[in-house]
Amino acid sequence: MTGDIGAAADIATGSFVGRAFEPSAGEAHGVRTGHGPDGALCLNCGTRLLGEHCHACGQSAHVHRSLGGIGHEIAHGVFHFEGKIWRTLPLLVLHPGALTRRYVNGERARFVSPLALFLFTVFLMFATIGAVGGEMTKDFIRDQRTGKTSDYAREAARARLALTKVEAQQEVAKREPANLSGEQLATLDRQASALRTTVRALGVAADMQNGAAYGTVVDLGDFKTGWERLDHGIAKANGNPGLMFYKLQTSAYKYSWGLIPLSVPFMALLFVWRRRHHLYDHAIFVTYSLAFMMLLTIVLIIAGVIGVAEGWIVMAAMCVPPVHMFAQLRGAYELRKWSAAWRTVALLTFAFTVLLAFIVLLLLHGLTD
């Protein structure tokens, strides 16, 4: 229940944040008079009013002072998005290239701006994760198949037996070092380290299967980087992995906008010899594309929760992004099929690179914060 309330709050917050970035042009539904005497002054800037809104600052001539008015603003911000959302989403899904091109060419009042839509979809995605994440995590870490726990125990016993044999060989090598070469000793050390990791991982899996709330679920190792803050962060993450995951999720939520400036230079590389396309055009393309990917993630999460076959979800996750990128490239930049196709392949590579860089930056931030 608490997660559902938090998710609803996130959706409302996303609407308001998106609205804060959304221009108000193109939203009037007809002038309504009678809100005040002729020649009244704007209560915000003092300019003489000539219509329903102040032509200097844009504030409405009618200023409510009722609880009902506050409720209307909340409902309007969350559910209507001034009608632009219903003109934008179909194009974003079915004709992303046309949407990008039309927005770049000046049709701004008809559609939700890319940044507002991106912010809204980010909030909506994390709200969805917050609403269903608990059940997803439970399903992920719990496997109810009969005998699974005994499988973990059996494999752990085998790994411990193998580790005992390797450690015995190491003891013999220490007593009689002349019998083994340096390479053989190094091999024994590697085998022992791998077996210890296996035993530890199987123990964690068994604890998670049994619902245990103790033990180190994530082990980043006890290695030292020489960077004091990072080493301290690794030690804290090993001691409290739950806190680390929370910090990573919060950072991803807070810094998701960083995907835009990370992606734009790669988009520019695809059109470096086409001078008529500017960085602004690439930023609009990237932001609309990211908004669609957020929506796709939401759909796939919900599909998993309602029981859609895993194969279909994986197929959609693998096929939909490149198809959407191809359609958006071809429509936004008016490319031929072959030109859009090779750029799609390059863009997928760039997208993976950007995502990997973003994750690394999040990890560094979480471990050094």
QUIRAJO-V694619 format. One record per residue. RES is the residue in one small letter. SS is DSSP state (h for helix, s for strand, l for the rest). D_LAST is the distance of its C-alpha to the last C-alpha in Angstrom with 2 decimals. Layout:
res & ss & d_last
RES & SS & D_LAST
RES & SS & D_LAST
This chain:
res & ss & d_last
m & l & 31.33
t & h & 28.04
g & h & 26.45
d & h & 29.41
i & h & 29.03
g & h & 25.33
a & h & 26.34
a & h & 29.11
a & h & 26.88
d & h & 24.53
i & h & 27.68
a & h & 28.98
t & h & 25.79
g & h & 25.83
s & h & 29.45
f & h & 28.90
v & h & 26.01
g & h & 28.14
r & h & 31.09
a & h & 29.37
f & l & 29.10
e & l & 32.55
p & l & 35.58
s & l & 38.35
a & l & 41.20
g & l & 43.70
e & l & 43.26
a & l & 46.34
h & l & 48.76
g & l & 51.74
v & l & 52.42
r & l & 53.18
t & l & 55.23
g & l & 56.16
h & l & 52.86
g & l & 54.38
p & l & 57.42
d & l & 58.27
g & l & 56.77
a & l & 53.86
l & s & 50.86
c & l & 47.26
l & l & 45.42
n & l & 42.28
c & l & 43.70
g & l & 47.39
t & l & 48.81
r & s & 52.07
l & l & 51.54
l & l & 53.44
g & l & 52.27
e & l & 49.80
h & s & 46.80
c & l & 46.45
h & l & 46.99
a & l & 44.89
c & l & 41.62
g & l & 42.08
q & l & 41.96
s & s & 44.38
a & l & 47.58
h & l & 47.32
v & l & 44.60
h & l & 44.47
r & l & 44.04
s & l & 44.20
l & h & 42.04
g & h & 43.65
g & h & 42.36
i & h & 38.76
g & h & 39.31
h & h & 40.81
e & h & 37.83
i & h & 35.45
a & h & 37.81
h & h & 38.36
g & h & 34.69
v & h & 33.85
f & h & 37.05
h & h & 38.78
f & h & 36.33
e & h & 39.61
g & h & 41.20
k & h & 39.41
i & h & 37.33
w & h & 40.57
r & h & 41.68
t & h & 38.40
l & h & 37.45
p & h & 40.77
l & h & 40.57
l & h & 36.93
v & h & 37.95
l & h & 41.46
h & l & 41.68
p & h & 38.22
g & h & 39.80
a & h & 42.26
l & h & 39.61
t & h & 37.50
r & h & 40.64
r & h & 42.05
y & h & 38.90
v & h & 38.61
n & l & 42.34
g & l & 42.10
e & l & 42.46
r & l & 39.54
a & l & 41.14
r & l & 42.05
f & l & 38.66
v & l & 35.17
s & l & 33.08
p & h & 30.70
l & h & 27.53
a & h & 28.73
l & h & 29.63
f & h & 26.35
l & h & 24.38
f & h & 26.89
t & h & 26.72
v & h & 22.91
f & h & 23.21
l & h & 26.24
m & h & 24.68
f & h & 21.78
a & h & 24.42
t & h & 26.55
i & h & 23.89
g & h & 23.27
a & h & 27.05
v & h & 27.96
g & h & 24.80
g & h & 25.80
e & h & 29.18
m & h & 27.94
t & h & 25.55
k & h & 28.43
d & h & 30.79
f & h & 28.45
i & h & 27.92
r & l & 31.40
d & l & 34.46
q & l & 37.60
r & l & 40.01
t & l & 42.46
g & l & 41.86
k & h & 38.26
t & h & 37.12
s & h & 40.06
d & h & 39.07
y & h & 35.67
a & h & 37.48
r & h & 40.11
e & h & 37.76
a & h & 35.66
a & h & 38.98
r & h & 39.98
a & h & 36.71
r & h & 37.07
l & h & 40.68
a & h & 39.84
l & h & 37.14
t & h & 39.78
k & h & 42.18
v & h & 39.72
e & h & 38.77
a & h & 42.52
q & h & 43.07
q & h & 40.35
e & h & 42.13
v & h & 45.42
a & h & 43.94
k & h & 42.73
r & h & 46.25
e & l & 48.01
p & h & 45.73
a & h & 48.70
n & h & 49.12
l & l & 45.91
s & l & 44.62
g & h & 41.13
e & h & 40.39
q & h & 41.56
l & h & 39.38
a & h & 36.31
t & h & 37.36
l & h & 37.61
d & h & 34.14
r & h & 32.72
q & h & 34.78
a & h & 33.66
s & h & 29.95
a & h & 30.53
l & h & 32.60
r & h & 30.08
t & h & 27.46
t & h & 30.19
v & h & 31.14
r & h & 27.59
a & h & 27.11
l & h & 30.50
g & h & 29.77
v & h & 26.65
a & h & 28.85
a & h & 31.53
d & h & 29.22
m & h & 27.94
q & h & 31.58
n & l & 32.63
g & l & 29.96
a & l & 28.38
a & l & 25.20
y & l & 24.49
g & l & 23.55
t & l & 20.72
v & l & 20.92
v & l & 18.41
d & l & 18.71
l & l & 16.67
g & l & 18.94
d & l & 18.94
f & l & 18.97
k & l & 17.34
t & l & 16.09
g & l & 16.51
w & l & 12.98
e & h & 11.96
r & h & 8.15
l & h & 8.84
d & h & 11.67
h & h & 9.99
g & h & 7.70
i & h & 11.12
a & h & 12.89
k & h & 10.99
a & h & 11.57
n & h & 15.14
g & h & 15.62
n & l & 14.47
p & h & 14.67
g & h & 15.48
l & h & 12.20
m & h & 10.59
f & h & 13.33
y & h & 12.91
k & h & 9.33
l & h & 10.77
q & h & 13.82
t & h & 12.36
s & h & 10.53
a & h & 13.89
y & h & 15.75
k & h & 14.09
y & l & 14.08
s & l & 17.30
w & l & 19.17
g & h & 17.59
l & h & 20.11
i & h & 22.86
p & h & 22.23
l & h & 21.34
s & h & 24.68
v & h & 27.05
p & h & 27.55
f & h & 28.58
m & h & 31.00
a & h & 32.44
l & h & 33.20
l & h & 35.43
f & l & 37.57
v & l & 37.32
w & l & 41.15
r & l & 41.68
r & l & 41.48
r & l & 42.25
h & l & 38.85
h & l & 36.12
l & h & 32.32
y & h & 32.78
d & h & 34.80
h & h & 32.20
a & h & 29.44
i & h & 31.76
f & h & 32.49
v & h & 28.87
t & h & 27.90
y & h & 30.96
s & h & 30.42
l & h & 26.85
a & h & 28.20
f & h & 30.88
m & h & 28.55
m & h & 26.59
l & h & 30.01
l & h & 31.07
t & h & 28.06
i & h & 29.05
v & h & 32.64
l & h & 31.86
i & h & 29.77
i & h & 32.66
a & h & 35.16
g & h & 33.57
v & h & 33.65
i & h & 37.31
g & l & 38.38
v & l & 38.93
a & l & 39.55
e & h & 36.57
g & h & 38.60
w & h & 39.03
i & h & 35.34
v & h & 34.49
m & h & 37.36
a & h & 36.19
a & h & 32.63
m & h & 34.18
c & h & 37.02
v & h & 36.08
p & h & 33.26
p & h & 35.49
v & h & 38.48
h & h & 36.65
m & h & 35.26
f & h & 38.82
a & h & 40.36
q & h & 37.91
l & h & 38.33
r & h & 42.07
g & h & 42.45
a & h & 40.01
y & h & 41.16
e & l & 44.71
l & l & 44.58
r & l & 47.13
k & h & 46.37
w & h & 45.92
s & h & 43.76
a & h & 41.50
a & h & 41.49
w & h & 40.21
r & h & 37.59
t & h & 36.44
v & h & 36.02
a & h & 34.06
l & h & 31.94
l & h & 31.08
t & h & 29.95
f & h & 27.86
a & h & 26.36
f & h & 25.35
t & h & 23.83
v & h & 21.82
l & h & 20.64
l & h & 19.64
a & h & 17.76
f & h & 15.97
i & h & 15.03
v & h & 13.86
l & h & 11.64
l & h & 10.23
l & h & 9.81
l & h & 8.16
h & h & 5.63
g & h & 5.43
l & h & 5.80
t & h & 3.81
d & l & 0.00
